[in-house]
């Protein structure tokens, strides 16, 4: 396949259209990933990514993002940053550094200011209202779950020159503790990409995704010869089954992957997980990964399914 792109959740749709336009005109995958994710970050209706996303327990919005270039395995990541308009752009620039490429909080914000990235108040009134309501609820900070029906936006792409890249962006779990960081900016857990093999990314409860380092696990399985869909399924299955001998019930986790030839895969421990794909052979479309006892079926949702899907 000349080019290919995949993104998590239905909310990836408009972003992937932007990426698809770049890739079909022989643009670079790194530009496609940055532009696609920036578009999602700018949209206030997605409350787990960028502007308008939901804050931590203290009512502060702390964002995480990461970017990886599959050609030389360079990566950049930022975590717990406030009021950076497009965290993915900062992560992309950091991926061009040899050292100091993963920065947190004030250090990351200082880097963003020095490099003239745009700052804005990322917390909007709708998010503050949601926080005000939630803080009065008896929520259990030890049992936070991922947002229902959406979470981290992750995108993986392949361009016509066989370059691959991955990017992720999230506000993390709603009502998380201040300073809490999930899987998304953690290489190997939230994302991984090697242009000689393929890329993978994860969304869901970060603490549980990190226990299985799901993204590198998928890429390693592809390296050992598993096809991309089998690699996604086996990674989730093995990881979930590992908890069977414990008293612990893992939270929700979903993964996407793209191999070096542009074939895609997805898997989840949710009932259903929507994602978006585009390629030379496939106009941008939403697909759904359906999980029945950790056996995955991928189907194209009809109008009815889309109408009933209440989430981003
Ligand atoms: N997967 C996002 C998080 O746990 O922060």
Boltz pocket constraint, residues with backbone or C-beta under 6 A from the ligand:
constraints:
  - pocket:
      binder: B
      contacts: [[A, 151], [A, 152], [A, 170], [A, 171], [A, 172], [A, 173], [A, 181], [A, 182], [A, 183], [A, 184], [A, 202], [A, 203], [A, 204], [A, 205], [A, 206], [A, 207]]
      max_distance: 6.0
